[in-house]
């Protein structure tokens, strides 16, 4: 069995994954907010304890950035870990078994390629569109690491070169500035959108404004209901996604793009303009063949991808050091 | 010895390449303009004839598009070859030895990685900026083919998503619409540039307008002399290149970009705005490390890269069929 771990800003998950990718057991814990490094580590250690019987290897997906493949992690949304030696700590806890760690978005792409919507793809980009926009690249049937393990940052492909907004990365006009959930909500509120509470929801408008994750979902629902500002926000995001996917397709000769994450649920208001922009920009024979599909795996994709770092030969782990 | 062949719209070149990448013998011929498929083939066959003694393998770089790895070629600028079975014809001419064929831009990237400015790079984009803008991607130390052998099309990364010009590929706003030699010249002429003949050149302005390859070089010279329209044209191209390189760096975690082709000679007027735009958009730690350098190999790079398809183990040829 492989012990798989998925570390995120809101939750940590762990599971035992069999050779065929099935999840034999799993658990999750809330990531303690504002905690120091050791408190965070104890939360994780307690979570994996009941799963530690017959572990043959440990695979980890973690938010970036990180020093890779060494596995010193500094997740943007876990301030208590800065250059935390997560891989070394897990190696000390599980001596004698390999520990492999990669970016969480890379693990999600790996999961889709190994057991999800990307099976058999020679050249795939697995995307996550959520509070951020990330991804993983699988080319010639293998996970691309890049020089420092950071390949797949589709969220920072530039889609508004000259008049784009400032991005969290320090640049301007990145895809993430038009297509992430918070970016969509900020744009819609600035253009007069009033969130429309769902029936039975009693928080009112102020409550929505404070909870950015919920409001992106509300925005998507309003777009499906025909709200014109919500539709324009989704159209802007969809066009940005289509342009970035066209560029990535030309550069990497992709045959498939999978899209997961919360906004992948937005449906036609997002995917129609995405397809329109993609087909407008990707015109050469090889590029017209690219398909964009929803991710097939659900909640456990992060664990499945982390386990695949060990279970899939060297397809997703080309380093010889672990 | 490897017989290397480089097929382009203006010339064909062939050479015998030793295991260390040195060129033992070579020859070139003018590509017959407007010729039919068999005339083109005879030109090539005559060119390789004196080099056909002790050939252990044949490597070919050819203008795209092509059916790959089968090697049926339809070079845009050689109208007489449409789905011409170049690889099959060479296999018939050299029975019993492997014949490998790839896009010419991929071969130039391979040459720089194998023996030029890209040696040791884990994640490199080798670019050609000339009458077109092309490239080849080398990730995890290996040439990326993509689904159909077309990876590396950096010239069709979108840098002007909304108001861009129509591109030869059918899309709009591609890098090639702002950074290729002809695009630069068209833009400069439309904005009032008058080509400034070099001393001793007696063709006058009309002659320059007709010869697009020369005028891009003249434009570069005028920019270095401080002509304001020429400088703006170079700045626009340089910024486009910088934006596209930033996007490619984020997507593929590149450590190096090499730039060859005629416009790589343009110097500061092109490279200064390129660096400025790149540094403005590529701000994350891993992306700031990317270096942009001129290609190191000269005229024979195409032959060296074609030979490397066979001489470098499976680094640049992952297929098992030849």
Interface residues (C-beta under 8 A of the other chain):
Chain A: X65 X122 X123 X137 X139 X140 X142 X144 X145 X146 X147 X148 X149 X150 X151 X152 X153 X154 X155 X156 X157 X158 X159 X160 X161 X169 X170 X171 X172 X173 X174 X239 X240 X243 X244 X246 X247 X248 X250 X251 X252 X253 X254 X255 X277 X280 X281 X282 X283 X284 X285 X286 X287 X289 X318
Chain B: X65 X122 X123 X137 X139 X140 X142 X144 X145 X146 X147 X148 X149 X150 X151 X152 X153 X154 X155 X156 X157 X158 X159 X160 X161 X169 X170 X171 X172 X173 X174 X239 X243 X244 X246 X247 X248 X250 X251 X252 X253 X254 X255 X277 X280 X281 X282 X283 X284 X285 X286 X287 X289 X318
